[in-house]
């Protein structure tokens, strides 16, 4: 059989792509391949569950547009399928005078991105979140939380209802393109499709090379380390609490995030991963490490970010130092040692 479409990757990007294809081409035959034994084993199942508003992105950029539209459509999908989500909102809190101009610039950016926000002072911060203190903050009411694993399950059910096939334990070993179709060799069988879409996440560069594409980029894994508050502390915040992001860094800093299961996470930091798919702290994969260390772009990035990189290492090694980064906005609370 030759399928109309084959998608590689059983995360939320792969399933959302499949859904969009079948909406545009009703009745098309579609096969989705996932190398693991279930969906969402990687990024989709290892995130904080935040529905972001897009406040940080450059005005007019595709990132800003897609994040704003994606947040609205995610909430619509959840409402249609009975998936719980909560509009908790987000506070981006300035705790030092030097952060105030950056906070104001972020507020201006949010307006340019057509995101509803409000600048509030110290008194209103305390009124909204009694355990939180700061000089000023941006209130982002649209920020929400959800279980993306639940979203993934609803997507899979919808796809199967439209005749799509989802196959587990199917990792491509070779990809060959002919004049009329693409052949995907999984080692145990040879599959054919008229169109192939790779949504392979952490393995996307390898899949691209397997398909014969000449690429100059590499996936360099970074792992976020989180703590979870003890259940008795889960009511410390209602909204998500974020620091003002440092300029020039791709990370948003250590923050407090209520989760849809009622817990509260603290984090993350950002540590270089020694395995693309290793989620335990000391996971090692020698192939992944070798590819990272051979990649010139990795060393250029390290050279540009030596100081923040050392800070992240310190936060990883010393638990108290890590938690003190989060305690900047919660000085009245005694963090566990």
Buried (B, 14 or more C-beta within 10 A) or exposed (E): EEBBBBBBBBBBBBBBBBBEBBEEEEEBBBBBBBBBEEBBBBBBBBBBBBBBBBBBBEBEEEEBBEBBEBBEEBBEBBEEBEBEBBEBBBBBBBBEEEBEEBBBEBBEBBEEBEBEBEBBEBEBBBEBBEBBBBBBBBBBBBBBBBBBBBBBBBBBEBBEEBEBBBBBEBBBEEBBEEEEBBBBBBEEEEBBBBBBBBBBBBBBBBBBEBBEEEEEEBBBBEBBBBBEBEEEBBEBBBBBBBBBBBEEEEBBBBBBBBBBEEBBBBBBBBBBBBBBBBEEEEBEBEEBBEBBEEBEEBEEEEEEBEEBBEBBEEBBEEEEEBBEBBBBBBEEEEBEE
